[in-house]
Amino acid sequence: MPSRNQNNTTISVVHEISCGLDVHKNSVSACLLYSDSSGTEQSEMREFQTFTDDLIKLKEWLLERECPVIAMESTGPYWTPVHNVLEDSVKVILVNARHMRNVPGHKTDISDSRWLAGLLRHGLLKAAFIPPKHQRQWRDLTRMRRNYKEDLGDFQRRVHKLFQQSNIKIDSVVSDLFGATGRNLMKLLISGNNSPTISEVENCLRGSLQDKAAELHRSVQGFFEAHHRFLLSLLLNTIENLETQISILESRIKEVMRDAQEAIRRLEEIPGVGAVSSHAILAEIGPTLTEFPTAHALASWCGLSPGNNQSGGKRFSGKSPVKKNHLKTIMVEVAWPAIKARGSYYRAKYYALKARLGAKKAIIAVAHKILKTIYHVLKYGVHFKDLGETYLLERNREAKIKYLTWQASLIGYELVPLDQPAATAQAPIFT
C-alpha cells in the first residue's frame, strides 16, 4: 500500500514569550504566555489599574519576564495611556477588534487577554498603524481644527434659524451672512434698535452691498425681540471665539509642521489639495509613508480601495468597506474641488465614471485616484503632473473607433476619417 505524506497542521510559534492586554478605562487584564523547559505552554495572569504608577508596574513586570512584544485592542482612547508607558520598552501591537473575534459565550476580561496572547504567540494578528509621537501630535491639532470648524458651522446655522424665526431676512440679500456687512447688521440688531433707519443700515454696508441699502433696510424689519437679541448675542460671541481658536490652531499647525514644508508644497500642486487639506493629509499618514509598502495598501487602510467579493468564479459587488477613517473623509472633500478644475484628468475621469456608476461611486473612485497620486508624490519625492482631460480619450481611441465603426455598420453607414473620402455606399433603407 503506497504511503501518503501527512500534512502537519500544527500552528507554529512565532513569539516564545507574548502578552495580551485587555484594556479598559480603569483596569488592564494581562495574560503572559511562555513555554517551560519541556516545551509546554504556560500562562501567567495579572491585573493592573490604569494610573501611571500602576502601568509602570505593568512595564516592570513585562521586562522582568523578558516579554518583547504585547498586543491590545484599539479600544477608543483607552489604549493610549498603556502605549505611552510601554512604547519605549516593548513592541506594542495595536489590533482592530473586528480582526480577533473570540468564541461566543466565553467572553471575560481574562479570556480576552489570553485569546490575544495566543493569537500573538502564533503570529495571527495584524498590527494597526501607530504613527510616531510627533505625528500623533499633528493629528491632535488637525482633528481639533476640524472639530472646531464643524462646531463653527453648527453655530452659524443656528443664527440662520434664529433669523427665520424672527422674520429677519438679511441672509436672503447677502451671500455671506458672516461677512463684514452681515456682522455689522447683526450688531445693529443686538444694540436694541428694533426699527433701524435706512441711514443706520447704510452705515453698516460694505463693498457692492452699498447699492442694496433699501433692500437690506427691508430685510431687518421683523419681530426681533429682546429674547432674540439675547440669543443672537450669545451665538455671535461663540462664533467669534471659535474663529479665534481656529486661527490659533492654524498658527500652531504651521509651526509644528514647518519641517514638512517641501512635502506640503508638492501636495498643494495636486488639484483640490489646499493648505488645510495638505496639513491634514500629512498628519494622518506622515511625510514618508514607511508603514505602507504600496499605494493599494494605503487605499485599503483608509477604506477607499474596492472590496474583494468573489465566489464560484464570479465577481460580485466590490463596494468599498464601510469604515470610519479621517483620511477617507479628507480625500472625498479634496475630490470635489478637483473635479471642478477644467482641463484636469480627474474631471474627465469623474464624468466618465458618473455616466456609468453614478455621482457617489464616481467621487469615491476619484478620491482613490488622488490618494494614489499622493502616495507617489510623498513616497518618491516627485512633483505632480496632470495627465490632462484628453488622456482618457487618447487611451481609448482605438477601442472607441472600433465601437463606432460597428455602430455605424448596424444602420448601414461607414465610418471614415475626415481626410479620406467615403466609399460609395447605398443609402440605408428605413421601414
C-alpha positions as a Markdown table, in Angstrom:
| # | Residue | x | y | z |
|---|---|---|---|---|
| 1 | Met | 0.0 | 0.0 | 0.0 |
| 2 | Pro | 1.6 | 3.3 | -1.0 |
| 3 | Ser | 2.4 | 5.7 | 1.8 |
| 4 | Arg | 0.9 | 9.1 | 2.0 |
| 5 | Asn | 2.5 | 12.3 | 3.3 |
| 6 | Gln | 0.6 | 13.7 | 6.3 |
| 7 | Asn | 0.5 | 17.4 | 6.4 |
| 8 | Asn | 1.4 | 19.0 | 9.8 |
| 9 | Thr | -1.5 | 21.3 | 10.7 |
| 10 | Thr | 0.1 | 22.5 | 14.0 |
| 11 | Ile | 0.4 | 26.3 | 14.0 |
| 12 | Ser | 4.0 | 27.2 | 14.6 |
| 13 | Val | 5.0 | 29.5 | 17.5 |
| 14 | Val | 6.3 | 32.9 | 16.3 |
| 15 | His | 6.9 | 34.6 | 19.7 |
| 16 | Glu | 8.2 | 32.3 | 22.5 |
| 17 | Ile | 7.0 | 34.9 | 25.1 |
| 18 | Ser | 4.0 | 37.0 | 24.4 |
| 19 | Cys | 1.5 | 39.1 | 26.4 |
| 20 | Gly | -2.1 | 40.0 | 25.6 |
| 21 | Leu | -3.7 | 43.1 | 27.3 |
| 22 | Asp | -7.5 | 43.6 | 27.7 |
| 23 | Val | -7.6 | 47.4 | 28.3 |
| 24 | His | -10.5 | 49.3 | 29.9 |
| 25 | Lys | -10.9 | 52.7 | 31.4 |
| 26 | Asn | -9.8 | 51.8 | 34.9 |
| 27 | Ser | -8.2 | 48.4 | 34.6 |
| 28 | Val | -5.9 | 46.3 | 32.4 |
| 29 | Ser | -6.0 | 42.5 | 32.4 |
| 30 | Ala | -2.8 | 40.9 | 31.3 |
| 31 | Cys | -2.0 | 37.3 | 30.2 |
| 32 | Leu | 1.6 | 36.2 | 29.6 |
| 33 | Leu | 2.2 | 33.1 | 27.6 |
| 34 | Tyr | 5.5 | 31.2 | 27.5 |
| 35 | Ser | 7.0 | 27.7 | 27.2 |
| 36 | Asp | 8.6 | 25.9 | 30.1 |
| 37 | Ser | 11.7 | 23.7 | 29.8 |
| 38 | Ser | 9.6 | 20.8 | 28.5 |
| 39 | Gly | 8.1 | 22.9 | 25.8 |
| 40 | Thr | 4.6 | 23.0 | 27.4 |
| 41 | Glu | 2.7 | 26.3 | 27.1 |
| 42 | Gln | 2.3 | 28.1 | 30.5 |
| 43 | Ser | 0.3 | 31.2 | 31.3 |
| 44 | Glu | 0.5 | 33.9 | 34.0 |
| 45 | Met | -2.4 | 36.3 | 34.7 |
| 46 | Arg | -2.1 | 39.7 | 36.3 |
| 47 | Glu | -4.5 | 42.7 | 36.6 |
| 48 | Phe | -3.4 | 46.4 | 36.9 |
| 49 | Gln | -5.2 | 49.7 | 37.4 |
| 50 | Thr | -4.6 | 52.4 | 34.8 |
| 51 | Phe | -2.9 | 55.0 | 37.0 |
| 52 | Thr | 0.5 | 55.8 | 35.7 |
| 53 | Asp | 2.3 | 54.2 | 38.6 |
| 54 | Asp | 0.3 | 51.0 | 38.1 |
| 55 | Leu | 1.2 | 51.0 | 34.4 |
| 56 | Ile | 4.8 | 51.4 | 35.3 |
| 57 | Lys | 4.5 | 48.3 | 37.4 |
| 58 | Leu | 3.0 | 46.5 | 34.3 |
| 59 | Lys | 6.1 | 47.6 | 32.3 |
| 60 | Glu | 8.4 | 46.3 | 35.1 |
| 61 | Trp | 6.6 | 43.0 | 35.2 |
| 62 | Leu | 6.9 | 42.6 | 31.4 |
| 63 | Leu | 10.6 | 43.5 | 31.5 |
| 64 | Glu | 11.2 | 41.1 | 34.4 |
| 65 | Arg | 9.5 | 38.3 | 32.4 |
| 66 | Glu | 11.6 | 39.3 | 29.3 |
| 67 | Cys | 8.5 | 39.8 | 27.2 |
| 68 | Pro | 9.5 | 41.5 | 23.9 |
| 69 | Val | 6.0 | 42.1 | 22.5 |
| 70 | Ile | 2.5 | 42.8 | 23.7 |
| 71 | Ala | -0.9 | 43.1 | 21.9 |
| 72 | Met | -4.0 | 45.0 | 22.8 |
| 73 | Glu | -7.3 | 46.1 | 21.2 |
| 74 | Ser | -7.7 | 49.6 | 19.8 |
| 75 | Thr | -10.5 | 50.3 | 22.3 |
| 76 | Gly | -11.4 | 54.0 | 22.0 |
| 77 | Pro | -8.8 | 56.2 | 23.7 |
| 78 | Tyr | -8.1 | 53.7 | 26.5 |
| 79 | Trp | -5.1 | 52.1 | 24.8 |
| 80 | Thr | -3.2 | 55.4 | 24.7 |
| 81 | Pro | -2.1 | 55.5 | 28.4 |
| 82 | Val | -0.8 | 52.0 | 28.1 |
| 83 | His | 1.0 | 52.8 | 24.9 |
| 84 | Asn | 2.6 | 55.9 | 26.4 |
| 85 | Val | 4.2 | 53.9 | 29.1 |
| 86 | Leu | 5.2 | 50.8 | 27.1 |
| 87 | Glu | 6.3 | 52.2 | 23.7 |
| 88 | Asp | 9.9 | 52.8 | 24.7 |
| 89 | Ser | 10.4 | 49.3 | 26.3 |
| 90 | Val | 8.5 | 46.7 | 24.4 |
| 91 | Lys | 7.0 | 46.3 | 20.9 |
| 92 | Val | 3.3 | 47.3 | 21.1 |
| 93 | Ile | 0.9 | 45.8 | 18.6 |
| 94 | Leu | -2.5 | 47.5 | 18.3 |
| 95 | Val | -5.2 | 45.3 | 16.9 |
| 96 | Asn | -8.6 | 46.1 | 15.4 |
| 97 | Ala | -11.2 | 44.3 | 17.5 |
| 98 | Arg | -13.0 | 43.1 | 14.3 |
| 99 | His | -9.9 | 41.1 | 13.4 |
| 100 | Met | -9.8 | 38.9 | 16.5 |
| 101 | Arg | -13.3 | 37.8 | 17.5 |
| 102 | Asn | -13.3 | 35.4 | 20.5 |
| 103 | Val | -15.5 | 32.3 | 20.8 |
| 104 | Pro | -19.1 | 33.4 | 21.5 |
| 105 | Gly | -20.3 | 32.8 | 25.1 |
| 106 | His | -16.8 | 32.7 | 26.6 |
| 107 | Lys | -16.0 | 36.4 | 26.9 |
| 108 | Thr | -14.4 | 37.7 | 30.0 |
| 109 | Asp | -11.5 | 40.1 | 30.6 |
| 110 | Ile | -9.1 | 37.3 | 31.4 |
| 111 | Ser | -10.3 | 35.1 | 28.4 |
| 112 | Asp | -9.9 | 38.1 | 26.1 |
| 113 | Ser | -6.4 | 38.8 | 27.2 |
| 114 | Arg | -5.5 | 35.1 | 26.9 |
| 115 | Trp | -7.1 | 34.9 | 23.4 |
| 116 | Leu | -5.0 | 38.0 | 22.4 |
| 117 | Ala | -1.8 | 36.5 | 23.8 |
| 118 | Gly | -2.5 | 33.2 | 22.0 |
| 119 | Leu | -3.1 | 34.9 | 18.6 |
| 120 | Leu | 0.1 | 37.0 | 19.1 |
| 121 | Arg | 2.1 | 34.0 | 20.1 |
| 122 | His | 1.3 | 32.3 | 16.8 |
| 123 | Gly | 1.7 | 35.4 | 14.6 |
| 124 | Leu | -2.0 | 35.6 | 13.7 |
| 125 | Leu | -2.5 | 39.3 | 14.5 |
| 126 | Lys | -2.5 | 42.1 | 12.0 |
| 127 | Ala | -0.9 | 45.2 | 13.6 |
| 128 | Ala | -2.7 | 48.6 | 13.2 |
| 129 | Phe | -0.8 | 51.7 | 12.2 |
| 130 | Ile | 0.5 | 53.6 | 15.2 |
| 131 | Pro | 2.2 | 56.8 | 14.0 |
| 132 | Pro | 5.2 | 58.2 | 15.8 |
| 133 | Lys | 4.8 | 60.7 | 18.6 |
| 134 | His | 5.3 | 63.9 | 16.6 |
| 135 | Gln | 2.8 | 62.7 | 14.0 |
| 136 | Arg | 0.2 | 61.9 | 16.7 |
| 137 | Gln | 0.6 | 65.5 | 17.9 |
| 138 | Trp | 0.0 | 66.7 | 14.3 |
| 139 | Arg | -3.2 | 64.6 | 14.3 |
| 140 | Asp | -4.4 | 66.0 | 17.6 |
| 141 | Leu | -4.1 | 69.6 | 16.2 |
| 142 | Thr | -5.6 | 69.0 | 12.7 |
| 143 | Arg | -8.5 | 66.9 | 14.1 |
| 144 | Met | -9.3 | 69.5 | 16.7 |
| 145 | Arg | -9.3 | 72.2 | 14.0 |
| 146 | Arg | -11.8 | 70.1 | 12.0 |
| 147 | Asn | -14.0 | 69.7 | 15.1 |
| 148 | Tyr | -13.9 | 73.4 | 15.8 |
| 149 | Lys | -14.8 | 74.1 | 12.1 |
| 150 | Glu | -17.7 | 71.7 | 12.4 |
| 151 | Asp | -18.9 | 73.5 | 15.6 |
| 152 | Leu | -18.5 | 76.8 | 13.8 |
| 153 | Gly | -20.7 | 75.7 | 11.0 |
| 154 | Asp | -23.3 | 74.4 | 13.5 |
| 155 | Phe | -23.5 | 77.8 | 15.4 |
| 156 | Gln | -23.7 | 79.7 | 12.1 |
| 157 | Arg | -26.7 | 77.5 | 11.1 |
| 158 | Arg | -28.3 | 78.4 | 14.4 |
| 159 | Val | -28.1 | 82.1 | 13.5 |
| 160 | His | -29.8 | 81.4 | 10.2 |
| 161 | Lys | -32.6 | 79.5 | 12.0 |
| 162 | Leu | -33.0 | 82.4 | 14.6 |
| 163 | Phe | -33.4 | 84.9 | 11.8 |
| 164 | Gln | -36.1 | 82.8 | 10.2 |
| 165 | Gln | -38.0 | 82.6 | 13.5 |
| 166 | Ser | -37.9 | 86.4 | 13.9 |
| 167 | Asn | -38.7 | 87.4 | 10.3 |
| 168 | Ile | -35.2 | 88.8 | 9.7 |
| 169 | Lys | -34.2 | 88.3 | 6.0 |
| 170 | Ile | -30.6 | 89.5 | 5.9 |
| 171 | Asp | -29.4 | 86.2 | 4.5 |
| 172 | Ser | -31.8 | 86.5 | 1.6 |
| 173 | Val | -30.0 | 89.6 | 0.4 |
| 174 | Val | -26.3 | 89.0 | 1.3 |
| 175 | Ser | -24.5 | 85.9 | 0.1 |
| 176 | Asp | -22.3 | 85.6 | 3.2 |
| 177 | Leu | -24.2 | 86.4 | 6.4 |
| 178 | Phe | -20.9 | 86.4 | 8.4 |
| 179 | Gly | -19.1 | 88.8 | 6.1 |
| 180 | Ala | -18.4 | 92.5 | 7.1 |
| 181 | Thr | -21.9 | 93.7 | 6.2 |
| 182 | Gly | -23.7 | 90.8 | 7.8 |
| 183 | Arg | -21.9 | 91.2 | 11.1 |
| 184 | Asn | -22.4 | 94.9 | 11.2 |
| 185 | Leu | -26.2 | 94.4 | 10.7 |
| 186 | Met | -26.2 | 91.7 | 13.4 |
| 187 | Lys | -24.5 | 94.1 | 15.9 |
| 188 | Leu | -27.0 | 96.8 | 14.9 |
| 189 | Leu | -29.9 | 94.4 | 15.8 |
| 190 | Ile | -28.1 | 93.4 | 19.1 |
| 191 | Ser | -27.8 | 97.0 | 20.1 |
| 192 | Gly | -31.6 | 97.1 | 20.7 |
| 193 | Asn | -32.7 | 99.1 | 17.8 |
| 194 | Asn | -35.9 | 97.3 | 16.7 |
| 195 | Ser | -36.6 | 99.7 | 13.7 |
| 196 | Pro | -33.3 | 100.9 | 12.3 |
| 197 | Thr | -33.4 | 103.8 | 9.9 |
| 198 | Ile | -32.1 | 103.5 | 6.4 |
| 199 | Ser | -29.2 | 105.7 | 7.2 |
| 200 | Glu | -28.2 | 103.4 | 10.1 |
| 201 | Val | -28.4 | 100.5 | 7.7 |
| 202 | Glu | -26.2 | 102.3 | 5.2 |
| 203 | Asn | -23.5 | 102.8 | 7.8 |
| 204 | Cys | -23.3 | 99.0 | 8.1 |
| 205 | Leu | -22.8 | 98.3 | 4.4 |
| 206 | Arg | -19.5 | 97.5 | 2.8 |
| 207 | Gly | -18.5 | 96.9 | -0.8 |
| 208 | Ser | -21.1 | 96.2 | -3.5 |
| 209 | Leu | -23.8 | 95.8 | -0.9 |
| 210 | Gln | -23.9 | 99.6 | -0.5 |
| 211 | Asp | -26.1 | 99.6 | -3.6 |
| 212 | Lys | -28.7 | 97.4 | -1.8 |
| 213 | Ala | -29.4 | 99.7 | 1.1 |
| 214 | Ala | -33.2 | 99.8 | 0.5 |
| 215 | Glu | -33.5 | 96.1 | 0.2 |
| 216 | Leu | -31.4 | 95.4 | 3.3 |
| 217 | His | -33.4 | 98.0 | 5.2 |
| 218 | Arg | -36.5 | 95.9 | 4.4 |
| 219 | Ser | -34.7 | 92.7 | 5.5 |
| 220 | Val | -34.1 | 93.9 | 9.1 |
| 221 | Gln | -37.8 | 94.8 | 9.6 |
| 222 | Gly | -39.2 | 91.9 | 11.6 |
| 223 | Phe | -40.2 | 90.6 | 15.0 |
| 224 | Phe | -36.8 | 90.8 | 16.6 |
| 225 | Glu | -37.4 | 91.0 | 20.3 |
| 226 | Ala | -35.2 | 91.1 | 23.5 |
| 227 | His | -35.3 | 87.3 | 23.6 |
| 228 | His | -33.8 | 87.1 | 20.1 |
| 229 | Arg | -31.2 | 89.8 | 20.8 |
| 230 | Phe | -30.0 | 87.7 | 23.8 |
| 231 | Leu | -29.7 | 84.5 | 21.8 |
| 232 | Leu | -28.0 | 86.3 | 18.8 |
| 233 | Ser | -25.5 | 87.9 | 21.2 |
| 234 | Leu | -24.6 | 84.5 | 22.7 |
| 235 | Leu | -24.3 | 82.9 | 19.3 |
| 236 | Leu | -22.2 | 85.7 | 17.8 |
| 237 | Asn | -19.8 | 85.6 | 20.8 |
| 238 | Thr | -19.4 | 81.9 | 20.4 |
| 239 | Ile | -18.8 | 82.2 | 16.7 |
| 240 | Glu | -16.1 | 84.8 | 17.2 |
| 241 | Asn | -14.5 | 82.8 | 19.9 |
| 242 | Leu | -14.4 | 79.7 | 17.7 |
| 243 | Glu | -12.9 | 81.7 | 14.9 |
| 244 | Thr | -10.2 | 82.9 | 17.2 |
| 245 | Gln | -9.4 | 79.4 | 18.4 |
| 246 | Ile | -9.3 | 78.1 | 14.8 |
| 247 | Ser | -6.8 | 80.9 | 13.9 |
| 248 | Ile | -4.6 | 80.0 | 16.9 |
| 249 | Leu | -4.8 | 76.3 | 15.9 |
| 250 | Glu | -3.7 | 77.1 | 12.3 |
| 251 | Ser | -0.7 | 79.1 | 13.5 |
| 252 | Arg | 0.3 | 76.2 | 15.8 |
| 253 | Ile | -0.1 | 73.6 | 13.0 |
| 254 | Lys | 2.1 | 75.6 | 10.7 |
| 255 | Glu | 4.7 | 76.0 | 13.5 |
| 256 | Val | 4.9 | 72.3 | 14.4 |
| 257 | Met | 4.9 | 71.1 | 10.7 |
| 258 | Arg | 7.4 | 73.6 | 9.4 |
| 259 | Asp | 9.9 | 70.8 | 8.7 |
| 260 | Ala | 7.5 | 69.2 | 6.3 |
| 261 | Gln | 7.1 | 72.3 | 4.1 |
| 262 | Glu | 8.6 | 70.6 | 1.0 |
| 263 | Ala | 6.1 | 67.8 | 1.2 |
| 264 | Ile | 3.3 | 70.3 | 1.7 |
| 265 | Arg | 4.3 | 72.3 | -1.4 |
| 266 | Arg | 4.3 | 69.1 | -3.5 |
| 267 | Leu | 0.9 | 68.1 | -2.2 |
| 268 | Glu | -0.6 | 71.5 | -3.0 |
| 269 | Glu | 0.3 | 71.1 | -6.6 |
| 270 | Ile | -2.4 | 68.4 | -6.8 |
| 271 | Pro | -5.9 | 69.7 | -7.9 |
| 272 | Gly | -8.2 | 70.0 | -4.9 |
| 273 | Val | -5.5 | 69.9 | -2.3 |
| 274 | Gly | -5.1 | 73.2 | -0.4 |
| 275 | Ala | -3.2 | 74.4 | 2.7 |
| 276 | Val | -5.7 | 73.0 | 5.2 |
| 277 | Ser | -6.1 | 69.6 | 3.5 |
| 278 | Ser | -2.3 | 69.2 | 2.9 |
| 279 | His | -1.6 | 69.6 | 6.6 |
| 280 | Ala | -4.5 | 67.2 | 7.5 |
| 281 | Ile | -3.2 | 64.5 | 5.0 |
| 282 | Leu | 0.3 | 64.7 | 6.3 |
| 283 | Ala | -0.9 | 64.5 | 9.9 |
| 284 | Glu | -2.8 | 61.3 | 9.1 |
| 285 | Ile | -0.2 | 59.4 | 7.0 |
| 286 | Gly | 3.1 | 61.2 | 7.6 |
| 287 | Pro | 5.6 | 62.5 | 5.1 |
| 288 | Thr | 7.5 | 59.2 | 4.5 |
| 289 | Leu | 4.8 | 56.5 | 4.2 |
| 290 | Thr | 7.2 | 53.9 | 5.6 |
| 291 | Glu | 4.3 | 51.9 | 7.0 |
| 292 | Phe | 2.6 | 51.5 | 3.6 |
| 293 | Pro | 4.6 | 49.3 | 1.1 |
| 294 | Thr | 2.2 | 50.1 | -1.8 |
| 295 | Ala | -0.4 | 52.6 | -2.8 |
| 296 | His | -3.0 | 49.9 | -2.6 |
| 297 | Ala | -2.1 | 49.2 | 1.0 |
| 298 | Leu | -2.7 | 52.9 | 1.8 |
| 299 | Ala | -6.0 | 52.9 | 0.0 |
| 300 | Ser | -7.1 | 49.8 | 1.8 |
| 301 | Trp | -6.1 | 51.2 | 5.2 |
| 302 | Cys | -8.3 | 54.3 | 4.7 |
| 303 | Gly | -11.2 | 52.4 | 3.2 |
| 304 | Leu | -11.0 | 53.7 | -0.4 |
| 305 | Ser | -10.0 | 50.5 | -2.2 |
| 306 | Pro | -12.7 | 48.3 | -3.8 |
| 307 | Gly | -13.6 | 45.3 | -1.7 |
| 308 | Asn | -12.9 | 41.8 | -2.8 |
| 309 | Asn | -16.0 | 39.7 | -3.2 |
| 310 | Gln | -15.6 | 36.7 | -5.5 |
| 311 | Ser | -17.2 | 33.2 | -5.2 |
| 312 | Gly | -17.5 | 30.3 | -7.7 |
| 313 | Gly | -15.5 | 32.2 | -10.3 |
| 314 | Lys | -18.0 | 35.1 | -10.2 |
| 315 | Arg | -17.2 | 38.6 | -9.0 |
| 316 | Phe | -19.9 | 40.3 | -7.0 |
| 317 | Ser | -20.3 | 43.8 | -5.7 |
| 318 | Gly | -16.9 | 45.3 | -4.9 |
| 319 | Lys | -18.1 | 48.2 | -2.9 |
| 320 | Ser | -15.6 | 49.9 | -0.6 |
| 321 | Pro | -15.6 | 48.7 | 3.0 |
| 322 | Val | -17.7 | 50.7 | 5.5 |
| 323 | Lys | -15.2 | 52.1 | 8.0 |
| 324 | Lys | -14.7 | 55.4 | 9.7 |
| 325 | Asn | -11.4 | 56.9 | 8.7 |
| 326 | His | -10.3 | 60.5 | 8.9 |
| 327 | Leu | -8.2 | 60.3 | 5.8 |
| 328 | Lys | -11.1 | 58.9 | 3.8 |
| 329 | Thr | -13.2 | 61.9 | 4.7 |
| 330 | Ile | -10.4 | 64.3 | 3.8 |
| 331 | Met | -9.9 | 62.6 | 0.4 |
| 332 | Val | -13.6 | 62.8 | -0.6 |
| 333 | Glu | -13.5 | 66.5 | 0.4 |
| 334 | Val | -10.5 | 67.0 | -1.8 |
| 335 | Ala | -12.1 | 65.2 | -4.7 |
| 336 | Trp | -15.0 | 67.6 | -5.1 |
| 337 | Pro | -12.9 | 70.7 | -6.0 |
| 338 | Ala | -10.5 | 68.5 | -8.0 |
| 339 | Ile | -13.3 | 67.6 | -10.5 |
| 340 | Lys | -14.1 | 71.2 | -11.0 |
| 341 | Ala | -10.6 | 72.0 | -12.3 |
| 342 | Arg | -11.1 | 72.5 | -16.0 |
| 343 | Gly | -8.7 | 70.5 | -18.2 |
| 344 | Ser | -7.7 | 68.1 | -15.5 |
| 345 | Tyr | -7.6 | 64.3 | -15.6 |
| 346 | Tyr | -9.7 | 64.0 | -12.5 |
| 347 | Arg | -12.5 | 66.0 | -14.1 |
| 348 | Ala | -12.6 | 63.8 | -17.1 |
| 349 | Lys | -12.4 | 60.6 | -15.0 |
| 350 | Tyr | -15.3 | 61.7 | -12.8 |
| 351 | Tyr | -17.6 | 62.4 | -15.7 |
| 352 | Ala | -16.6 | 59.2 | -17.5 |
| 353 | Leu | -17.5 | 57.2 | -14.4 |
| 354 | Lys | -20.5 | 59.2 | -13.4 |
| 355 | Ala | -22.4 | 58.2 | -16.5 |
| 356 | Arg | -21.9 | 54.5 | -15.7 |
| 357 | Leu | -21.8 | 54.3 | -11.9 |
| 358 | Gly | -23.5 | 57.5 | -10.6 |
| 359 | Ala | -22.1 | 60.5 | -8.8 |
| 360 | Lys | -21.4 | 58.9 | -5.4 |
| 361 | Lys | -19.4 | 56.0 | -6.7 |
| 362 | Ala | -17.6 | 58.2 | -9.2 |
| 363 | Ile | -16.4 | 60.7 | -6.5 |
| 364 | Ile | -15.1 | 57.8 | -4.4 |
| 365 | Ala | -13.2 | 56.5 | -7.4 |
| 366 | Val | -11.7 | 59.9 | -8.0 |
| 367 | Ala | -10.7 | 60.2 | -4.3 |
| 368 | His | -9.0 | 56.8 | -4.7 |
| 369 | Lys | -7.1 | 58.1 | -7.7 |
| 370 | Ile | -6.0 | 61.2 | -5.9 |
| 371 | Leu | -4.8 | 59.2 | -2.9 |
| 372 | Lys | -2.6 | 57.0 | -5.2 |
| 373 | Thr | -1.2 | 60.2 | -6.6 |
| 374 | Ile | -0.4 | 61.5 | -3.1 |
| 375 | Tyr | 1.3 | 58.2 | -2.3 |
| 376 | His | 3.7 | 58.5 | -5.2 |
| 377 | Val | 4.3 | 62.3 | -4.6 |
| 378 | Leu | 5.3 | 61.6 | -1.0 |
| 379 | Lys | 6.9 | 58.2 | -1.3 |
| 380 | Tyr | 9.2 | 59.1 | -4.2 |
| 381 | Gly | 9.5 | 62.9 | -3.9 |
| 382 | Val | 8.2 | 63.6 | -7.3 |
| 383 | His | 6.1 | 66.5 | -8.5 |
| 384 | Phe | 2.5 | 66.2 | -9.7 |
| 385 | Lys | 2.0 | 66.1 | -13.5 |
| 386 | Asp | -1.6 | 66.3 | -14.7 |
| 387 | Leu | -2.4 | 63.8 | -17.5 |
| 388 | Gly | -4.9 | 66.2 | -18.9 |
| 389 | Glu | -8.5 | 66.0 | -19.9 |
| 390 | Thr | -7.8 | 64.3 | -23.2 |
| 391 | Tyr | -5.8 | 61.4 | -21.7 |
| 392 | Leu | -8.7 | 59.0 | -21.4 |
| 393 | Leu | -9.9 | 59.9 | -24.9 |
| 394 | Glu | -6.5 | 59.1 | -26.4 |
| 395 | Arg | -6.0 | 56.0 | -24.3 |
| 396 | Asn | -9.4 | 54.6 | -25.5 |
| 397 | Arg | -9.1 | 55.9 | -29.1 |
| 398 | Glu | -8.7 | 52.6 | -30.9 |
| 399 | Ala | -11.5 | 50.9 | -28.9 |
| 400 | Lys | -13.8 | 53.9 | -29.5 |
| 401 | Ile | -13.1 | 53.8 | -33.2 |
| 402 | Lys | -13.8 | 50.1 | -33.4 |
| 403 | Tyr | -17.1 | 50.6 | -31.4 |
| 404 | Leu | -18.3 | 53.5 | -33.6 |
| 405 | Thr | -17.4 | 51.6 | -36.8 |
| 406 | Trp | -19.6 | 48.7 | -35.6 |
| 407 | Gln | -22.4 | 51.0 | -34.5 |
| 408 | Ala | -22.3 | 52.7 | -38.0 |
| 409 | Ser | -22.4 | 49.4 | -39.8 |
| 410 | Leu | -25.6 | 48.4 | -37.9 |
| 411 | Ile | -27.5 | 51.2 | -39.6 |
| 412 | Gly | -25.9 | 50.9 | -43.0 |
| 413 | Tyr | -23.3 | 53.6 | -42.7 |
| 414 | Glu | -19.5 | 53.6 | -43.0 |
| 415 | Leu | -17.1 | 55.4 | -40.6 |
| 416 | Val | -14.1 | 57.0 | -42.4 |
| 417 | Pro | -11.5 | 59.6 | -41.3 |
| 418 | Leu | -12.1 | 63.2 | -42.3 |
| 419 | Asp | -9.1 | 63.3 | -44.7 |
| 420 | Gln | -10.3 | 60.1 | -46.5 |
| 421 | Pro | -13.2 | 60.2 | -49.0 |
| 422 | Ala | -16.0 | 57.8 | -48.1 |
| 423 | Ala | -16.7 | 54.9 | -50.3 |
| 424 | Thr | -19.8 | 54.9 | -52.4 |
| 425 | Ala | -22.5 | 53.1 | -50.5 |
| 426 | Gln | -26.1 | 52.6 | -51.0 |
| 427 | Ala | -28.3 | 54.8 | -48.7 |
| 428 | Pro | -29.8 | 52.9 | -45.9 |
| 429 | Ile | -33.5 | 51.9 | -46.2 |
| 430 | Phe | -35.6 | 52.6 | -43.2 |
| 431 | Thr | -39.0 | 50.9 | -42.9 |
